């Protein structure tokens, strides 16, 4: 995982604990989890759920304005 071993991860965890405190860590973890979940859902959407390309619609609007 990015060339980080257990000692490096522990040092990073201690620094985060010092900066944010023990009370904020669950909130940060929850926020990260929700963000990852939303990202996975967005990448797994079927093409029908993704809005169509708007460039065609913009061309139609320009023709209507003329």
N, C-alpha and C positions, 0 to 999 in steps of 0.2 A: 504494500500500500504506500506508494510514493517514496519508497525507500526508508520509511520510518519504522524503527524498532520499538520495542516495549518501553525502554527508558525514555526515548524521545516523546512518546505519547503520554507517559506519566508526567513529564515536565510540562508539556502543553496543558494537560488537565489541571495541574497545580496552578499554573499561571492564570488559566480561565477561572478557577475557583477563587483565586485572590482578587481578580478584577471584578467579577460579577457577584461573588458571594454564594453561599450554599442555597439561599432562598430563591435566587433567580434561575439556577440551573434547570429545574424542572420546566419552567416556563420557556426557556431557550430551547430545550430538547423538544418540547411539545410543538413549538413553532417550526423548528427544523423538520420534524416529522410530517406536519401538515403540508409544508412546502414541497417536500419530496413526494408525498402522496398526490398532491395536485399536479405536479410535473409528470408523474407516471400516468395519471389519468389523461392528461392532455396529449401525451405522446401515443397513447393507445386508442385515441378516438378514431372512429372510422371516417373515411373521406366524406361520407354523406353529412356528417355533423359539422364539418369544417365549412365556413362560409365560402362561396365561390369567389373567384378573382374579380376584383372590383374594376379592373382596367376596362373591361367591356362595358360595364355600366357607366363609367365616366365618359366613354366615347359616345354612348347613346345620349347622355345628358348634353354633351357639346353639340350634337346634331340638333337636338331640340331647341337649344338656345339660338342657333343660327337662323 
